[in-house]
Amino acid sequence: MSPSGRSSSCTLYVGGFGSTLAASDLRALFARHGSVRELRLVDRGDASFAYLTFDHEAEAELARRRLDGLRLAGRTLRVAVAQ
C-alpha cells in the first residue's frame, strides 16, 4: 500500500509464451484477474516476454498466483513480479 492508504500499481514479468500469443490475447488473459493499465510486449520469437502493469497490487498478485505455470499452446507461462 502507498502512504496514502491506497493500493499501488504493480508490474508483472511474463515469459515462456514464445511468439504464439498475440498482445491482445495476453491482455485478455490477465484482465480476467484485474485492471491491466499497460502491456509492453518484447517480441523475440521463441524468447518473447511482456510486462503488464496492473492498477492494483492485489490484482497483480492474484494474476501471478493463478497464471504462473499455466500451460498455454504447449508452453508454460512464467509470471513474476517485475524487478
PyMOL commands that set and color helices and strands:
alter all, ss='L'
color gray80, all
select helices_A, chain A and resi 23-31+45-47+57-67
alter helices_A, ss='H'
color red, helices_A
select strands_A, chain A and resi 10-15+36-42+49-54+71-72+75-76+78-81
alter strands_A, ss='S'
color yellow, strands_A
deselect
rebuild
show_as cartoon
